[in-house]
Amino acid sequence: MLQVHHDGKAVVSSGNRERSEHDVARLHAYGLWATMQQD
Amino acid sequence: MYLPRKIERDPAGGVRLNFDEQELLLLRELLAELQGLLEDPDDPAVRRLFPPAHDDFESEEQYRSLVRGQLLGGRAEALATVRRTLGRETLSPKEADAWLRAFNDLRLVLGTRLDVTEDIEFEGLDPREPRGRDLAVYAYLSWLQEELVEAIGQV
C-alpha cells in the first residue's frame, strides 16, 4: 500500500495470464486502475 | 461547525441514512446521470470506469469481450440498488456495499470530468468560479463516501 502511495503504482499480483486477468478484472470492478505487464 | 452525520452505523446492523429532501433531489439527479452515462461507453469520463488491462490492441480486445459485460452488469446492479433504496432510513450491509460501489463510480466519473488532482484546494470553494459548483458536489460526495466507509467499517 505504501508503495502505491509513494510511487503511484505497485505490483499486486503475478501469475499466468488467465489468473492475472481475473485479478485485474476484480480491481476494475472496484474502479481501481490496473494493467497487465509481461515479465 | 457541527454537521450531523448523514450516514451512520445502525446498532441493529447495516447503516442509517439521514438525508434531507434537497440532498435526495441532488443525489437522484446525479445517479440518473450516471445511469445514462453507463449506457454511453464512449464518454471519456466513463472510460475511467473501464480501464485498459493490456497495452497491445489484440489482448485488450480479448479482455474487453471477456469482462466488459460483467463489469457493466455489476455497476448497473449497484446503481439500481442505490436508486431503489435512496429514500430509505436504513440499509442492509449488502445494500450499503452497493452504495459504496455506486458512489465510488460517481466520484470517479465526476473527478475525471473536473480533472480533479491532489492539488485542488477544497476549503473555501467559491460556487461562482467556473468549476465551483461541481467541485462542491465532488467534495460532498467524498464526504458521504467517508461516512459510508466509517459506518461500514465500525464493527
N, CA and C atoms of all chains as a GROMACS GRO file, in nm:
protein
  582
    1MET      N    1   0.083  -0.120   0.000
    1MET     CA    2   0.000   0.000   0.000
    1MET      C    3   0.086   0.125   0.000
    2LEU      N    4   0.193   0.124   0.083
    2LEU     CA    5   0.281   0.240   0.088
    2LEU      C    6   0.350   0.264  -0.045
    3GLN      N    7   0.381   0.153  -0.114
    3GLN     CA    8   0.448   0.167  -0.243
    3GLN      C    9   0.358   0.243  -0.342
    4VAL      N   10   0.227   0.211  -0.339
    4VAL     CA   11   0.132   0.282  -0.424
    4VAL      C   12   0.131   0.430  -0.387
    5HIS      N   13   0.134   0.454  -0.257
    5HIS     CA   14   0.129   0.591  -0.207
    5HIS      C   15   0.250   0.671  -0.256
    6HIS      N   16   0.368   0.611  -0.249
    6HIS     CA   17   0.491   0.683  -0.285
    6HIS      C   18   0.518   0.686  -0.435
    7ASP      N   19   0.497   0.573  -0.501
    7ASP     CA   20   0.536   0.562  -0.643
    7ASP      C   21   0.418   0.576  -0.739
    8GLY      N   22   0.296   0.567  -0.687
    8GLY     CA   23   0.179   0.575  -0.775
    8GLY      C   24   0.143   0.442  -0.836
    9LYS      N   25   0.228   0.340  -0.816
    9LYS     CA   26   0.193   0.207  -0.866
    9LYS      C   27   0.268   0.099  -0.790
   10ALA      N   28   0.214  -0.022  -0.798
   10ALA     CA   29   0.277  -0.134  -0.730
   10ALA      C   30   0.232  -0.264  -0.795
   11VAL      N   31   0.316  -0.366  -0.786
   11VAL     CA   32   0.274  -0.498  -0.834
   11VAL      C   33   0.192  -0.564  -0.724
   12VAL      N   34   0.068  -0.602  -0.756
   12VAL     CA   35  -0.017  -0.660  -0.653
   12VAL      C   36  -0.045  -0.808  -0.677
   13SER      N   37  -0.011  -0.855  -0.798
   13SER     CA   38  -0.037  -0.995  -0.826
   13SER      C   39   0.053  -1.041  -0.940
   14SER      N   40   0.097  -1.165  -0.936
   14SER     CA   41   0.170  -1.218  -1.050
   14SER      C   42   0.129  -1.362  -1.072
   15GLY      N   43   0.139  -1.407  -1.196
   15GLY     CA   44   0.097  -1.542  -1.227
   15GLY      C   45   0.072  -1.554  -1.375
   16ASN      N   46   0.005  -1.660  -1.417
   16ASN     CA   47  -0.021  -1.674  -1.560
   16ASN      C   48  -0.126  -1.574  -1.606
   17ARG      N   49  -0.146  -1.571  -1.737
   17ARG     CA   50  -0.231  -1.467  -1.793
   17ARG      C   51  -0.377  -1.475  -1.745
   18GLU      N   52  -0.432  -1.596  -1.744
   18GLU     CA   53  -0.573  -1.610  -1.702
   18GLU      C   54  -0.592  -1.559  -1.559
   19ARG      N   55  -0.504  -1.605  -1.474
   19ARG     CA   56  -0.512  -1.569  -1.333
   19ARG      C   57  -0.499  -1.416  -1.316
   20SER      N   58  -0.402  -1.359  -1.389
   20SER     CA   59  -0.379  -1.215  -1.376
   20SER      C   60  -0.497  -1.134  -1.430
   21GLU      N   61  -0.553  -1.181  -1.542
   21GLU     CA   62  -0.669  -1.109  -1.597
   21GLU      C   63  -0.785  -1.112  -1.501
   22HIS      N   64  -0.801  -1.224  -1.434
   22HIS     CA   65  -0.907  -1.236  -1.334
   22HIS      C   66  -0.886  -1.134  -1.222
   23ASP      N   67  -0.762  -1.123  -1.175
   23ASP     CA   68  -0.730  -1.026  -1.069
   23ASP      C   69  -0.750  -0.882  -1.117
   24VAL      N   70  -0.707  -0.856  -1.240
   24VAL     CA   71  -0.723  -0.722  -1.296
   24VAL      C   72  -0.871  -0.685  -1.304
   25ALA      N   73  -0.952  -0.780  -1.349
   25ALA     CA   74  -1.097  -0.754  -1.362
   25ALA      C   75  -1.159  -0.724  -1.226
   26ARG      N   76  -1.111  -0.794  -1.123
   26ARG     CA   77  -1.166  -0.768  -0.988
   26ARG      C   78  -1.131  -0.626  -0.942
   27LEU      N   79  -1.011  -0.582  -0.974
   27LEU     CA   80  -0.972  -0.444  -0.938
   27LEU      C   81  -1.052  -0.344  -1.020
   28HIS      N   82  -1.074  -0.375  -1.148
   28HIS     CA   83  -1.153  -0.285  -1.234
   28HIS      C   84  -1.297  -0.273  -1.182
   29ALA      N   85  -1.348  -0.380  -1.123
   29ALA     CA   86  -1.484  -0.376  -1.070
   29ALA      C   87  -1.495  -0.274  -0.957
   30TYR      N   88  -1.384  -0.251  -0.885
   30TYR     CA   89  -1.384  -0.153  -0.777
   30TYR      C   90  -1.334  -0.016  -0.823
   31GLY      N   91  -1.322   0.002  -0.953
   31GLY     CA   92  -1.283   0.133  -1.003
   31GLY      C   93  -1.134   0.161  -0.989
   32LEU      N   94  -1.055   0.057  -0.959
   32LEU     CA   95  -0.910   0.078  -0.946
   32LEU      C   96  -0.841   0.060  -1.079
   33TRP      N   97  -0.735   0.137  -1.098
   33TRP     CA   98  -0.660   0.132  -1.222
   33TRP      C   99  -0.562   0.015  -1.213
   34ALA      N  100  -0.576  -0.083  -1.302
   34ALA     CA  101  -0.484  -0.197  -1.301
   34ALA      C  102  -0.455  -0.240  -1.442
   35THR      N  103  -0.329  -0.267  -1.470
   35THR     CA  104  -0.290  -0.314  -1.604
   35THR      C  105  -0.201  -0.437  -1.591
   36MET      N  106  -0.188  -0.508  -1.704
   36MET     CA  107  -0.105  -0.628  -1.707
   36MET      C  108   0.032  -0.592  -1.763
   37GLN      N  109   0.132  -0.664  -1.716
   37GLN     CA  110   0.267  -0.644  -1.767
   37GLN      C  111   0.335  -0.779  -1.776
   38GLN      N  112   0.400  -0.803  -1.890
   38GLN     CA  113   0.467  -0.932  -1.908
   38GLN      C  114   0.613  -0.920  -1.867
   39ASP      N  115   0.659  -1.010  -1.778
   39ASP     CA  116   0.799  -1.006  -1.734
   39ASP      C  117   0.882  -1.112  -1.807
   40MET      N  118  -1.773   2.406   1.290
   40MET     CA  119  -1.916   2.390   1.263
   40MET      C  120  -1.954   2.243   1.277
   41TYR      N  121  -2.060   2.218   1.351
   41TYR     CA  122  -2.105   2.080   1.368
   41TYR      C  123  -2.204   2.042   1.259
   42LEU      N  124  -2.173   1.935   1.190
   42LEU     CA  125  -2.266   1.883   1.089
   42LEU      C  126  -2.309   1.743   1.131
   43PRO      N  127  -2.440   1.719   1.137
   43PRO     CA  128  -2.483   1.584   1.175
   43PRO      C  129  -2.441   1.483   1.069
   44ARG      N  130  -2.414   1.363   1.110
   44ARG     CA  131  -2.374   1.259   1.015
   44ARG      C  132  -2.492   1.224   0.926
   45LYS      N  133  -2.462   1.210   0.796
   45LYS     CA  134  -2.566   1.173   0.700
   45LYS      C  135  -2.581   1.022   0.693
   46ILE      N  136  -2.468   0.954   0.717
   46ILE     CA  137  -2.468   0.809   0.711
   46ILE      C  138  -2.398   0.758   0.837
   47GLU      N  139  -2.465   0.675   0.915
   47GLU     CA  140  -2.401   0.624   1.035
   47GLU      C  141  -2.437   0.478   1.057
   48ARG      N  142  -2.360   0.416   1.143
   48ARG     CA  143  -2.383   0.275   1.169
   48ARG      C  144  -2.516   0.255   1.240
   49ASP      N  145  -2.590   0.153   1.198
   49ASP     CA  146  -2.715   0.118   1.263
   49ASP      C  147  -2.683   0.012   1.368
   50PRO      N  148  -2.715   0.040   1.496
   50PRO     CA  149  -2.682  -0.060   1.600
   50PRO      C  150  -2.743  -0.197   1.568
   51ALA      N  151  -2.850  -0.198   1.490
   51ALA     CA  152  -2.915  -0.325   1.454
   51ALA      C  153  -2.844  -0.394   1.336
   52GLY      N  154  -2.734  -0.336   1.288
   52GLY     CA  155  -2.665  -0.390   1.169
   52GLY      C  156  -2.696  -0.303   1.049
   53GLY      N  157  -2.605  -0.297   0.953
   53GLY     CA  158  -2.626  -0.210   0.838
   53GLY      C  159  -2.601  -0.064   0.875
   54VAL      N  160  -2.658   0.028   0.798
   54VAL     CA  161  -2.635   0.170   0.825
   54VAL      C  162  -2.767   0.247   0.826
   55ARG      N  163  -2.764   0.364   0.891
   55ARG     CA  164  -2.879   0.456   0.893
   55ARG      C  165  -2.849   0.575   0.804
   56LEU      N  166  -2.954   0.624   0.736
   56LEU     CA  167  -2.937   0.741   0.648
   56LEU      C  168  -3.018   0.858   0.702
   57ASN      N  169  -2.959   0.978   0.694
   57ASN     CA  170  -3.030   1.098   0.742
   57ASN      C  171  -3.023   1.210   0.638
   58PHE      N  172  -3.076   1.184   0.520
   58PHE     CA  173  -3.072   1.286   0.414
   58PHE      C  174  -3.196   1.374   0.419
   59ASP      N  175  -3.180   1.502   0.383
   59ASP     CA  176  -3.299   1.586   0.369
   59ASP      C  177  -3.342   1.586   0.222
   60GLU      N  178  -3.456   1.648   0.197
   60GLU     CA  179  -3.516   1.644   0.063
   60GLU      C  180  -3.424   1.700  -0.046
   61GLN      N  181  -3.356   1.809  -0.012
   61GLN     CA  182  -3.264   1.872  -0.108
   61GLN      C  183  -3.155   1.776  -0.152
   62GLU      N  184  -3.100   1.706  -0.053
   62GLU     CA  185  -2.992   1.612  -0.082
   62GLU      C  186  -3.042   1.496  -0.167
   63LEU      N  187  -3.160   1.446  -0.132
   63LEU     CA  188  -3.216   1.334  -0.209
   63LEU      C  189  -3.237   1.374  -0.354
   64LEU      N  190  -3.280   1.498  -0.370
   64LEU     CA  191  -3.305   1.551  -0.504
   64LEU      C  192  -3.175   1.555  -0.585
   65LEU      N  193  -3.070   1.608  -0.522
   65LEU     CA  194  -2.939   1.616  -0.587
   65LEU      C  195  -2.886   1.476  -0.619
   66LEU      N  196  -2.892   1.386  -0.522
   66LEU     CA  197  -2.839   1.251  -0.542
   66LEU      C  198  -2.916   1.178  -0.651
   67ARG      N  199  -3.048   1.195  -0.650
   67ARG     CA  200  -3.131   1.131  -0.751
   67ARG      C  201  -3.089   1.176  -0.892
   68GLU      N  202  -3.064   1.305  -0.902
   68GLU     CA  203  -3.023   1.364  -1.029
   68GLU      C  204  -2.887   1.308  -1.074
   69LEU      N  205  -2.790   1.304  -0.981
   69LEU     CA  206  -2.656   1.256  -1.014
   69LEU      C  207  -2.659   1.108  -1.053
   70LEU      N  208  -2.738   1.030  -0.981
   70LEU     CA  209  -2.745   0.886  -1.008
   70LEU      C  210  -2.812   0.858  -1.143
   71ALA      N  211  -2.913   0.940  -1.174
   71ALA     CA  212  -2.980   0.925  -1.303
   71ALA      C  213  -2.882   0.957  -1.416
   72GLU      N  214  -2.798   1.057  -1.391
   72GLU     CA  215  -2.699   1.095  -1.491
   72GLU      C  216  -2.597   0.983  -1.512
   73LEU      N  217  -2.554   0.922  -1.402
   73LEU     CA  218  -2.458   0.812  -1.410
   73LEU      C  219  -2.520   0.696  -1.488
   74GLN      N  220  -2.648   0.670  -1.460
   74GLN     CA  221  -2.719   0.563  -1.532
   74GLN      C  222  -2.716   0.587  -1.683
   75GLY      N  223  -2.742   0.712  -1.722
   75GLY     CA  224  -2.740   0.747  -1.864
   75GLY      C  225  -2.600   0.730  -1.923
   76LEU      N  226  -2.498   0.767  -1.844
   76LEU     CA  227  -2.360   0.758  -1.891
   76LEU      C  228  -2.315   0.614  -1.911
   77LEU      N  229  -2.360   0.525  -1.823
   77LEU     CA  230  -2.320   0.385  -1.834
   77LEU      C  231  -2.365   0.326  -1.967
   78GLU      N  232  -2.473   0.385  -2.020
   78GLU     CA  233  -2.523   0.336  -2.147
   78GLU      C  234  -2.447   0.398  -2.265
   79ASP      N  235  -2.355   0.490  -2.234
   79ASP     CA  236  -2.277   0.554  -2.340
   79ASP      C  237  -2.127   0.529  -2.315
   80PRO      N  238  -2.080   0.410  -2.353
   80PRO     CA  239  -1.943   0.370  -2.317
   80PRO      C  240  -1.834   0.454  -2.384
   81ASP      N  241  -1.870   0.543  -2.477
   81ASP     CA  242  -1.768   0.623  -2.544
   81ASP      C  243  -1.737   0.753  -2.472
   82ASP      N  244  -1.817   0.783  -2.368
   82ASP     CA  245  -1.792   0.904  -2.293
   82ASP      C  246  -1.654   0.893  -2.225
   83PRO      N  247  -1.567   0.995  -2.240
   83PRO     CA  248  -1.431   0.986  -2.186
   83PRO      C  249  -1.428   0.961  -2.034
   84ALA      N  250  -1.522   1.022  -1.961
   84ALA     CA  251  -1.523   1.004  -1.816
   84ALA      C  252  -1.563   0.861  -1.780
   85VAL      N  253  -1.650   0.802  -1.862
   85VAL     CA  254  -1.693   0.665  -1.834
   85VAL      C  255  -1.580   0.566  -1.860
   86ARG      N  256  -1.493   0.603  -1.954
   86ARG     CA  257  -1.378   0.515  -1.981
   86ARG      C  258  -1.292   0.496  -1.858
   87ARG      N  259  -1.294   0.593  -1.767
   87ARG     CA  260  -1.219   0.579  -1.641
   87ARG      C  261  -1.271   0.461  -1.557
   88LEU      N  262  -1.399   0.427  -1.577
   88LEU     CA  263  -1.458   0.315  -1.504
   88LEU      C  264  -1.415   0.181  -1.563
   89PHE      N  265  -1.369   0.184  -1.688
   89PHE     CA  266  -1.328   0.061  -1.754
   89PHE      C  267  -1.186   0.076  -1.809
   90PRO      N  268  -1.088   0.076  -1.719
   90PRO     CA  269  -0.950   0.100  -1.764
   90PRO      C  270  -0.901  -0.016  -1.851
   91PRO      N  271  -0.804   0.011  -1.938
   91PRO     CA  272  -0.747  -0.097  -2.019
   91PRO      C  273  -0.664  -0.190  -1.931
   92ALA      N  274  -0.663  -0.319  -1.966
   92ALA     CA  275  -0.582  -0.415  -1.892
   92ALA      C  276  -0.450  -0.441  -1.965
   93HIS      N  277  -0.450  -0.418  -2.097
   93HIS     CA  278  -0.333  -0.450  -2.180
   93HIS      C  279  -0.290  -0.331  -2.263
   94ASP      N  280  -0.163  -0.328  -2.297
   94ASP     CA  281  -0.112  -0.225  -2.388
   94ASP      C  282  -0.144  -0.260  -2.532
   95ASP      N  283  -0.130  -0.388  -2.566
   95ASP     CA  284  -0.148  -0.421  -2.708
   95ASP      C  285  -0.296  -0.442  -2.742
   96PHE      N  286  -0.331  -0.396  -2.859
   96PHE     CA  287  -0.469  -0.386  -2.903
   96PHE      C  288  -0.544  -0.519  -2.897
   97GLU      N  289  -0.478  -0.623  -2.948
   97GLU     CA  290  -0.547  -0.752  -2.960
   97GLU      C  291  -0.582  -0.812  -2.822
   98SER      N  292  -0.484  -0.810  -2.732
   98SER     CA  293  -0.509  -0.862  -2.597
   98SER      C  294  -0.618  -0.782  -2.528
   99GLU      N  295  -0.615  -0.650  -2.550
   99GLU     CA  296  -0.712  -0.563  -2.486
   99GLU      C  297  -0.854  -0.595  -2.537
  100GLU      N  298  -0.865  -0.617  -2.668
  100GLU     CA  299  -0.995  -0.653  -2.726
  100GLU      C  300  -1.048  -0.781  -2.664
  101GLN      N  301  -0.958  -0.877  -2.648
  101GLN     CA  302  -0.998  -1.005  -2.589
  101GLN      C  303  -1.045  -0.986  -2.446
  102TYR      N  304  -0.968  -0.908  -2.371
  102TYR     CA  305  -1.002  -0.882  -2.231
  102TYR      C  306  -1.140  -0.817  -2.222
  103ARG      N  307  -1.159  -0.716  -2.308
  103ARG     CA  308  -1.287  -0.644  -2.308
  103ARG      C  309  -1.403  -0.737  -2.333
  104SER      N  310  -1.389  -0.820  -2.438
  104SER     CA  311  -1.502  -0.905  -2.474
  104SER      C  312  -1.531  -1.004  -2.361
  105LEU      N  313  -1.429  -1.038  -2.283
  105LEU     CA  314  -1.450  -1.131  -2.172
  105LEU      C  315  -1.518  -1.065  -2.052
  106VAL      N  316  -1.470  -0.946  -2.012
  106VAL     CA  317  -1.514  -0.893  -1.883
  106VAL      C  318  -1.604  -0.770  -1.888
  107ARG      N  319  -1.610  -0.707  -2.004
  107ARG     CA  320  -1.686  -0.582  -2.010
  107ARG      C  321  -1.830  -0.596  -1.961
  108GLY      N  322  -1.898  -0.700  -2.012
  108GLY     CA  323  -2.037  -0.722  -1.974
  108GLY      C  324  -2.054  -0.743  -1.825
  109GLN      N  325  -1.960  -0.818  -1.769
  109GLN     CA  326  -1.963  -0.849  -1.627
  109GLN      C  327  -1.942  -0.722  -1.543
  110LEU      N  328  -1.844  -0.641  -1.584
  110LEU     CA  329  -1.816  -0.518  -1.511
  110LEU      C  330  -1.933  -0.421  -1.520
  111LEU      N  331  -1.988  -0.411  -1.640
  111LEU     CA  332  -2.102  -0.321  -1.661
  111LEU      C  333  -2.222  -0.368  -1.580
  112GLY      N  334  -2.245  -0.500  -1.580
  112GLY     CA  335  -2.357  -0.557  -1.506
  112GLY      C  336  -2.345  -0.529  -1.357
  113GLY      N  337  -2.224  -0.544  -1.302
  113GLY     CA  338  -2.201  -0.517  -1.160
  113GLY      C  339  -2.230  -0.373  -1.126
  114ARG      N  340  -2.186  -0.283  -1.215
  114ARG     CA  341  -2.206  -0.139  -1.191
  114ARG      C  342  -2.355  -0.105  -1.198
  115ALA      N  343  -2.423  -0.158  -1.300
  115ALA     CA  344  -2.566  -0.129  -1.319
  115ALA      C  345  -2.645  -0.181  -1.200
  116GLU      N  346  -2.606  -0.298  -1.149
  116GLU     CA  347  -2.677  -0.357  -1.036
  116GLU      C  348  -2.663  -0.272  -0.910
  117ALA      N  349  -2.538  -0.228  -0.882
  117ALA     CA  350  -2.514  -0.144  -0.765
  117ALA      C  351  -2.592  -0.013  -0.776
  118LEU      N  352  -2.590   0.043  -0.896
  118LEU     CA  353  -2.659   0.170  -0.920
  118LEU      C  354  -2.810   0.153  -0.900
  119ALA      N  355  -2.865   0.044  -0.952
  119ALA     CA  356  -3.009   0.018  -0.937
  119ALA      C  357  -3.045   0.004  -0.790
  120THR      N  358  -2.958  -0.062  -0.712
  120THR     CA  359  -2.984  -0.080  -0.568
  120THR      C  360  -2.988   0.056  -0.499
  121VAL      N  361  -2.894   0.144  -0.532
  121VAL     CA  362  -2.891   0.276  -0.468
  121VAL      C  363  -3.016   0.355  -0.506
  122ARG      N  364  -3.054   0.353  -0.634
  122ARG     CA  365  -3.171   0.431  -0.676
  122ARG      C  366  -3.298   0.378  -0.610
  123ARG      N  367  -3.301   0.247  -0.587
  123ARG     CA  368  -3.419   0.184  -0.526
  123ARG      C  369  -3.429   0.217  -0.376
  124THR      N  370  -3.313   0.233  -0.310
  124THR     CA  371  -3.312   0.247  -0.164
  124THR      C  372  -3.285   0.390  -0.118
  125LEU      N  373  -3.278   0.483  -0.210
  125LEU     CA  374  -3.235   0.620  -0.179
  125LEU      C  375  -3.320   0.688  -0.070
  126GLY      N  376  -3.451   0.669  -0.072
  126GLY     CA  377  -3.536   0.738   0.026
  126GLY      C  378  -3.549   0.667   0.160
  127ARG      N  379  -3.478   0.556   0.175
  127ARG     CA  380  -3.491   0.473   0.296
  127ARG      C  381  -3.424   0.535   0.417
  128GLU      N  382  -3.458   0.481   0.536
  128GLU     CA  383  -3.391   0.525   0.659
  128GLU      C  384  -3.278   0.432   0.698
  129THR      N  385  -3.287   0.307   0.654
  129THR     CA  386  -3.180   0.211   0.686
  129THR      C  387  -3.143   0.128   0.564
  130LEU      N  388  -3.019   0.078   0.565
  130LEU     CA  389  -2.971  -0.011   0.459
  130LEU      C  390  -2.914  -0.137   0.522
  131SER      N  391  -2.932  -0.248   0.453
  131SER     CA  392  -2.867  -0.372   0.496
  131SER      C  393  -2.718  -0.361   0.460
  132PRO      N  394  -2.631  -0.445   0.521
  132PRO     CA  395  -2.489  -0.439   0.484
  132PRO      C  396  -2.468  -0.459   0.335
  133LYS      N  397  -2.546  -0.545   0.271
  133LYS     CA  398  -2.530  -0.571   0.129
  133LYS      C  399  -2.569  -0.447   0.046
  134GLU      N  400  -2.676  -0.381   0.088
  134GLU     CA  401  -2.717  -0.258   0.018
  134GLU      C  402  -2.613  -0.148   0.039
  135ALA      N  403  -2.556  -0.141   0.160
  135ALA     CA  404  -2.454  -0.040   0.188
  135ALA      C  405  -2.331  -0.063   0.099
  136ASP      N  406  -2.300  -0.189   0.072
  136ASP     CA  407  -2.187  -0.220  -0.017
  136ASP      C  408  -2.215  -0.170  -0.159
  137ALA      N  409  -2.339  -0.185  -0.204
  137ALA     CA  410  -2.377  -0.133  -0.336
  137ALA      C  411  -2.364   0.019  -0.339
  138TRP      N  412  -2.400   0.083  -0.229
  138TRP     CA  413  -2.385   0.230  -0.219
  138TRP      C  414  -2.239   0.270  -0.233
  139LEU      N  415  -2.153   0.195  -0.165
  139LEU     CA  416  -2.010   0.224  -0.170
  139LEU      C  417  -1.959   0.216  -0.314
  140ARG      N  418  -2.001   0.113  -0.385
  140ARG     CA  419  -1.957   0.096  -0.524
  140ARG      C  420  -2.010   0.208  -0.614
  141ALA      N  421  -2.140   0.238  -0.603
  141ALA     CA  422  -2.200   0.338  -0.692
  141ALA      C  423  -2.144   0.478  -0.663
  142PHE      N  424  -2.123   0.509  -0.535
  142PHE     CA  425  -2.068   0.641  -0.502
  142PHE      C  426  -1.923   0.652  -0.548
  143ASN      N  427  -1.852   0.541  -0.540
  143ASN     CA  428  -1.714   0.540  -0.591
  143ASN      C  429  -1.715   0.570  -0.742
  144ASP      N  430  -1.806   0.506  -0.814
  144ASP     CA  431  -1.818   0.531  -0.958
  144ASP      C  432  -1.853   0.676  -0.987
  145LEU      N  433  -1.949   0.728  -0.910
  145LEU     CA  434  -1.990   0.868  -0.928
  145LEU      C  435  -1.871   0.962  -0.911
  146ARG      N  436  -1.792   0.938  -0.805
  146ARG     CA  437  -1.675   1.024  -0.779
  146ARG      C  438  -1.571   1.011  -0.889
  147LEU      N  439  -1.551   0.888  -0.938
  147LEU     CA  440  -1.452   0.870  -1.045
  147LEU      C  441  -1.493   0.945  -1.171
  148VAL      N  442  -1.620   0.934  -1.208
  148VAL     CA  443  -1.668   1.000  -1.330
  148VAL      C  444  -1.662   1.152  -1.314
  149LEU      N  445  -1.714   1.201  -1.202
  149LEU     CA  446  -1.714   1.345  -1.179
  149LEU      C  447  -1.569   1.398  -1.167
  150GLY      N  448  -1.486   1.325  -1.095
  150GLY     CA  449  -1.346   1.365  -1.076
  150GLY      C  450  -1.271   1.370  -1.209
  151THR      N  451  -1.299   1.274  -1.297
  151THR     CA  452  -1.235   1.272  -1.429
  151THR      C  453  -1.280   1.392  -1.512
  152ARG      N  454  -1.411   1.417  -1.508
  152ARG     CA  455  -1.466   1.531  -1.582
  152ARG      C  456  -1.409   1.663  -1.536
  153LEU      N  457  -1.392   1.675  -1.404
  153LEU     CA  458  -1.345   1.802  -1.348
  153LEU      C  459  -1.194   1.809  -1.343
  154ASP      N  460  -1.130   1.698  -1.385
  154ASP     CA  461  -0.984   1.693  -1.380
  154ASP      C  462  -0.933   1.718  -1.239
  155VAL      N  463  -0.993   1.651  -1.142
  155VAL     CA  464  -0.955   1.667  -1.002
  155VAL      C  465  -0.817   1.606  -0.979
  156THR      N  466  -0.730   1.682  -0.915
  156THR     CA  467  -0.597   1.633  -0.880
  156THR      C  468  -0.573   1.654  -0.731
  157GLU      N  469  -0.459   1.603  -0.682
  157GLU     CA  470  -0.429   1.618  -0.540
  157GLU      C  471  -0.411   1.763  -0.500
  158ASP      N  472  -0.383   1.850  -0.599
  158ASP     CA  473  -0.351   1.990  -0.566
  158ASP      C  474  -0.474   2.077  -0.543
  159ILE      N  475  -0.592   2.023  -0.577
  159ILE     CA  476  -0.710   2.108  -0.565
  159ILE      C  477  -0.744   2.133  -0.418
  160GLU      N  478  -0.765   2.261  -0.388
  160GLU     CA  479  -0.796   2.302  -0.251
  160GLU      C  480  -0.947   2.307  -0.235
  161PHE      N  481  -1.002   2.220  -0.149
  161PHE     CA  482  -1.148   2.215  -0.137
  161PHE      C  483  -1.201   2.308  -0.029
  162GLU      N  484  -1.109   2.359   0.054
  162GLU     CA  485  -1.154   2.455   0.156
  162GLU      C  486  -1.185   2.588   0.088
  163GLY      N  487  -1.296   2.650   0.128
  163GLY     CA  488  -1.330   2.782   0.078
  163GLY      C  489  -1.358   2.787  -0.072
  164LEU      N  490  -1.430   2.686  -0.123
  164LEU     CA  491  -1.468   2.686  -0.265
  164LEU      C  492  -1.564   2.800  -0.294
  165ASP      N  493  -1.547   2.862  -0.408
  165ASP     CA  494  -1.639   2.969  -0.448
  165ASP      C  495  -1.732   2.916  -0.556
  166PRO      N  496  -1.864   2.905  -0.524
  166PRO     CA  497  -1.957   2.849  -0.622
  166PRO      C  498  -1.970   2.933  -0.750
  167ARG      N  499  -1.918   3.056  -0.745
  167ARG     CA  500  -1.925   3.140  -0.867
  167ARG      C  501  -1.813   3.111  -0.965
  168GLU      N  502  -1.709   3.042  -0.913
  168GLU     CA  503  -1.600   3.002  -1.005
  168GLU      C  504  -1.656   2.900  -1.105
  169PRO      N  505  -1.593   2.890  -1.223
  169PRO     CA  506  -1.648   2.802  -1.326
  169PRO      C  507  -1.671   2.658  -1.277
  170ARG      N  508  -1.574   2.601  -1.205
  170ARG     CA  509  -1.591   2.464  -1.160
  170ARG      C  510  -1.643   2.458  -1.016
  171GLY      N  511  -1.671   2.574  -0.958
  171GLY     CA  512  -1.703   2.582  -0.816
  171GLY      C  513  -1.816   2.490  -0.771
  172ARG      N  514  -1.927   2.496  -0.841
  172ARG     CA  515  -2.042   2.417  -0.800
  172ARG      C  516  -2.013   2.268  -0.813
  173ASP      N  517  -1.954   2.229  -0.927
  173ASP     CA  518  -1.926   2.087  -0.949
  173ASP      C  519  -1.822   2.034  -0.850
  174LEU      N  520  -1.724   2.117  -0.818
  174LEU     CA  521  -1.623   2.074  -0.720
  174LEU      C  522  -1.687   2.060  -0.582
  175ALA      N  523  -1.784   2.146  -0.552
  175ALA     CA  524  -1.855   2.136  -0.424
  175ALA      C  525  -1.933   2.004  -0.418
  176VAL      N  526  -1.994   1.967  -0.531
  176VAL     CA  527  -2.066   1.840  -0.538
  176VAL      C  528  -1.969   1.725  -0.518
  177TYR      N  529  -1.852   1.736  -0.581
  177TYR     CA  530  -1.749   1.632  -0.568
  177TYR      C  531  -1.707   1.619  -0.421
  178ALA      N  532  -1.685   1.733  -0.355
  178ALA     CA  533  -1.644   1.732  -0.214
  178ALA      C  534  -1.755   1.672  -0.127
  179TYR      N  535  -1.878   1.703  -0.160
  179TYR     CA  536  -1.993   1.648  -0.086
  179TYR      C  537  -1.997   1.496  -0.100
  180LEU      N  538  -1.978   1.446  -0.222
  180LEU     CA  539  -1.977   1.301  -0.246
  180LEU      C  540  -1.863   1.234  -0.171
  181SER      N  541  -1.748   1.302  -0.165
  181SER     CA  542  -1.632   1.248  -0.093
  181SER      C  543  -1.663   1.235   0.056
  182TRP      N  544  -1.731   1.337   0.107
  182TRP     CA  545  -1.769   1.339   0.248
  182TRP      C  546  -1.866   1.222   0.277
  183LEU      N  547  -1.965   1.203   0.190
  183LEU     CA  548  -2.059   1.092   0.207
  183LEU      C  549  -1.986   0.958   0.202
  184GLN      N  550  -1.892   0.948   0.107
  184GLN     CA  551  -1.817   0.823   0.091
  184GLN      C  552  -1.738   0.793   0.220
  185GLU      N  553  -1.680   0.896   0.278
  185GLU     CA  554  -1.604   0.878   0.401
  185GLU      C  555  -1.695   0.828   0.515
  186GLU      N  556  -1.813   0.890   0.526
  186GLU     CA  557  -1.907   0.847   0.630
  186GLU      C  558  -1.953   0.704   0.607
  187LEU      N  559  -1.972   0.671   0.481
  187LEU     CA  560  -2.016   0.536   0.446
  187LEU      C  561  -1.910   0.433   0.485
  188VAL      N  562  -1.785   0.464   0.451
  188VAL     CA  563  -1.675   0.373   0.485
  188VAL      C  564  -1.665   0.358   0.637
  189GLU      N  565  -1.676   0.470   0.708
  189GLU     CA  566  -1.668   0.464   0.855
  189GLU      C  567  -1.784   0.383   0.913
  190ALA      N  568  -1.904   0.404   0.858
  190ALA     CA  569  -2.022   0.334   0.909
  190ALA      C  570  -2.011   0.183   0.885
  191ILE      N  571  -1.959   0.147   0.769
  191ILE     CA  572  -1.946   0.005   0.736
  191ILE      C  573  -1.831  -0.057   0.814
  192GLY      N  574  -1.725   0.022   0.835
  192GLY     CA  575  -1.604  -0.029   0.898
  192GLY      C  576  -1.616  -0.051   1.048
  193GLN      N  577  -1.711   0.017   1.113
  193GLN     CA  578  -1.727   0.000   1.258
  193GLN      C  579  -1.797  -0.132   1.286
  194VAL      N  580  -1.728  -0.218   1.358
  194VAL     CA  581  -1.793  -0.347   1.390
  194VAL      C  582  -1.823  -0.353   1.538
   0.00000   0.00000   0.00000
